[in-house]
Every structure is written in C-alpha cells, then in structure tokens.
C-alpha cells in the first residue's frame, strides 16, 4: 500500500478562546471552553489505546488554568506546541506586543510543564508581518498557519509585498518548516455554533466522509505526503465526534501504509530530507526568482 504520514493535532484552547478571541464576558459562553477538561482526557485515552503520539498546541493561559491537564498531555509523551497567550490574534499587535505574548506563552509552558515548544500555531490561524521572522529568532522549528500546500510541507517566506497597482513581490525564504493547515481538515468550523460566523451542526459522518476523501486523494496522488488534522478537545471530545475520529484512524490504517507521528517529528525528518538551499533550487516558484517585478 502507498505510504503516508498522519499528524493529529489538537488545540487545547479551553476558556482562552472565548476570552481572548470571542472577548466574551458571559459565564455560559466561557464554560464552553471548560469542556476541554472533559474532552482532553477522552482524546488522550483514545490515542493511548491506539498507540498514537500527537501534537497538542496550548495557550499559556490554558497552562496556568489547567496545569494538571497540560502535565497529563506531557506525561503521555505527546508534543506540546505554542498557541499564544490567551488565544489572541497576533496581527492585532505591534512587534513589541507580539513579542510580549510570544514570551508569555513560552514562560507559562516552561513553568507548568517544563517544556519549551519548537512548534507554533497561531490562535487565529493568522499572522502579523513579523510572526514568522520572530519564530526563527526564538528557535522554533515549525509553523502551522499557512495554506499554500495541502499534503506537503514547505519553507515559508517573510517580507512579501503586494498592492492593487503593482506586481507581487516575494520576500525572504525562511529556515522554518511550514506544516500546512486547512479549515476543511479541522473540526471547529464544522461543529461549533457561533452566530454570524459558524452555523455548526454538521453531522459527524458528513465531515468524516470529507476527511476520508481528502485522505484517499493524499494517498493516491501525493506520495510520501503528510495528512494533518487540526482539532480541539472541547469540540472533538464530544461523544459522536470522538467516535468519528476513532473511525477515521481505523480507516487510515486499513487503507494505507500509514505512520502516525507528531508535527515536530515529521518536520525534522522533512527538513533533513529537504535542505533549504536544495529545496529553493527545486522550487523556484516559491522563491519568486522568475517573477516579473516591474510593469
């Protein structure tokens, strides 16, 4: 059977997403995030039973609020990634402000779990113009926020420039592995109800079918690629959804020579097989070397 790697990733937002992103002052709304206390052990127990190591991206706010939850994830051998401080959008801050929240998140995870993450996922799946450069300066190895591929990692750029009346200008390619994301390969927008944003109530088997179709495409058309799912314990941890995840894992194992690993584990092996300068030579369209910059 064809080879493929699957990376299961879970954003343990807990109450931080409703405080930092939704800006809620409603105890009922904030309690939605507290379901992570129920959902996360369900996820961890499923992974343990199926012998899978995964990546959990955790805000510093979550680490302080639920330290035992974070230590449980660490003690089961899963990778911990940086997920902001209180689930804020880094694009809302100037450079100094973004450095502050980056450092607060690092400090919290080090203090609570003794872990300094090497991977980053923005709470808003959004970046400022400084984010990627800052990640390299702080020693991060991988990022998972961009959409320029689906089943293959790549080296992202920083410093791109664009406007309505001028050609696109390509910036600097960074020594940072981009582990691409897709809203379709996630749970939140399908299952969570947020008036004006997400209607929710997608039947789990509908999303499961979409995941399987994308998985089959990756297996058949993207040899040695990586299939990344982005999930949230407060969402995927509910009964019908976690059963869906279990069925998908079983399907993947039955239909491909699949390896489950962490985002960091895959990023390290991919970087070793694709040195930056060699990759740039093989991917000129990613570097803009042939782009027309004047008209």
N, C-alpha and C positions, 0 to 999 in steps of 0.2 A: 504493500500500500504506500501511497505518497507520504512524504514526511511533512509535518507542520508542527510549529510550536504554538501553544496557547498560553497566554498570560492573563490570569484572572486578577483584576484589580478592584479594590473596594475603598471608597472614600468614606471615612468614618467621621462625617460632619457632626453628628449628634446635634446638640442645640445650637451650635455655632452658625449653621447655615441660616437658621431662622432669625438669629440675632444680627449676624454680620451682613448677610445678603438681603434677606427679606425685611430687615430693620423692624422686626415685629416687637410690640410691647404687649402682646396678647398671650397670657399663660397657656391657653389652649393650643395656639399655633406653635409656641415654643415646645410644648410637650410632644409634638410630632417627632422632634429630633431625639427625644429621650427614648424613643423606641429602639434606638441603637443599643441600649442596654439589654434588650431582649434579642434583637436581630443579630448582633455581632457574635455572641456565643453560638447561635444556630449556624452561622456561616463557618465559624472556626471548627465546630464539631463536624460539619459536613466535610470540610477539607481534610480534617484528620482521618475521618473514616475512609475517605477516598485517596488518602496519601498524596495530597497536593500541597505544594508551597505556593503562596500567593503574595501579592503586594497590597499593603494597606496604607493609604495616604491619609495622614492625620493632622488636623489643625492643632496648633499649640493649645488653643482654648479647650479642645476636647481632652488633651493630655492632662491638663490641670483639673478639669471637672470630673473625669472618669479615669483616674490613673490605673486602677486595677484592670480595667478593660484593655488599656494600652499594654500593660505588662503581660496580660494573658496572650495578646497577639504576639508580642516579642518572645515569650517563653515557648510558644508553639513553633518558633523558627521562621516566622514569616518576615518578609521585608517590610520596613516602615519607611514611607516616603513623606516628604514635606508637603503640607497642604494649607499653607498660610497660617495666620494667627487666629483670626476669628471669622474665617471664611469670607474675607473681603476681596474685592476686585483690585488687583494691583494697578490697573490702568487708572484708578481713581486717585492715585498718589503721585507726588513728585518723587524724584530719585531718592532723596533723603527719607521720605516717608516709606517708600518701598523697602529700603534697606532696614528700616526700623522693624517692619512687620516680618521681614525675612529672618532677621536675627531673633526676634521674639519667638517665632516658631521653632527655630533651631534650639534656643535655650530651653524651651519647655520640653521638647522631646529628649534632649540630653539629660535634663534634670529628672524627669519622670521615668524614662526607660533606659537611660544610659546609651542612647543611640544618636548618632549624627547621620542623618539621611544623605544619600548620594543621588536621590531622585526627587523630582518636583512635579507636582500637578497643581496648576492654578485653581483656586476655589471657584472661579468664574469661567474656567476654560477660556481665559482671556489674558492677554499680556500687555504690559506697557512697552514702550520702545526701549526700555532699559533692562527688562526682565532677563532675557537670555544671556546678555553680557554679564549681568550680575551673577547668574548661576555659574558661569565659568569661573568668575573671580572667587566665588565661595566654594569651589571644588566639587560642584555637582557633576555627575557623570551622564545623567539622562534627564530629559524633559518629556512630558506627555500632555501637550496642549494644542498641537497644530494638526492640520488636516490635509497636508499636501501629498500624502500617500495613504494607502489603506492597509496593506499587508506587508509592507517593507519599511524598516526604519530608514532614516536619512540624517545627514548633518544639516541643521537649520542655519539660516542667515540672520544677521542683525544689521541694522542700518539701512534697510531698503527705503527708498523714497518713491513717492507717487503723487500724482496730481491729475486734474482733469485735462490739462492742456500740455502735458509733457510725457515723454516715454517713461516707462517704468525703469527705475534704477536699482540694480541689485547691490546689496551690501556685502559684508564680510561673512564667509562661511565659518562657523564656529566648531570647535572640537567638543561637541556636545551631541549625544545621540538622541534624536527625536523619535520617540515611540508614539506613532500617530494615534489619534483618537477619532471617534465618530459618534455622533449623537444616536445613530441608529443602533450601534453596538453598546448600548447602555440601557439602564432601567428607569432613570429618574423622569425623563420627559414623557415616557410611555405610561408610567404608573402613578405619578404624583399629581394631585389636582391643585393647581394654583390659578385662580380666576384671572383671566387676561393673558395667561402665559401657557399653561399646560392643562388640557382638559382631563387627563388621567383616564382611568378605567379601561385601558387597553387590555383585552383578555390575554392572560399569560401565554396561552397556546398560540396566539397570533404573533406575539413578539418572538416566541420560541421558534416559530416557523421562519421568521425573517433571519434570526441568528443562524439557523441551520442552513438556509440558502446561501448566506454570505460565507459560512464556513465551507460549504461544498465548493463554492467558487474559489476560495483561497486554496483549498486542497488541490483542485484540478488545474488552476490557471496561474498560481503563484508558488512555484516550488520553493521549499525551504523558507517560506514566509512565516510571519507571526500574526496570530489572531488575538486581538486584545479586547477584552470586555471591561467596561467601566461600570461598576455597580456601587450601591450604597446599602449598608446593613439595615438602615431604617426603612428601606424600600424593598430590597430583595429578600430581606429576612422574614417577610410575612408568608403565611402558610403556602398559598398557591404559587407564589413567586419562587420560594426556595425549592419547591418541588420541581418547578420548571428548570432551575439551574441544575439540579441533580440530573434531570433527564437529558439536558444538553451535554453535560460532561460524559454521560454514558454514551450518547450518540457520537460524540467526537472520538471516543476510544474505540468504538465499533467500526468507524468509517475511515480511519486514517491511522498512520503510524505517528501518534501524537505524543509530544513531550509537554508536560506542564511545568512551568518554571516561573520565577519572579521576573519582574521588569528589569531589575538590575542585573540579574543573571544573564538574561538574553542580551541586554545592551552591551555587557562586557564581551561576550562571545562575538557579537556582531562587529564591535569595534576592532577586535583582534583580527577578524577576517576581512575587514574593510578599512585599512589605514586611511587617514584623512586625505593625504595628498593623492593616493591612488584612486580613492573614491571621487575626488574632484576631477581627475582626468577622465574617468569613465562616465561622469555625469555633467557634461558642460552646460546643459540647460539649467541645472541647479545653481551654477555659479554666475550665469549671465555673461560669460566670456564672448558670446557671439551676438548679444543683444544690441539693437540699434539704440543708441543713447541720444542722438540728435536728429531732428527732422526739420 
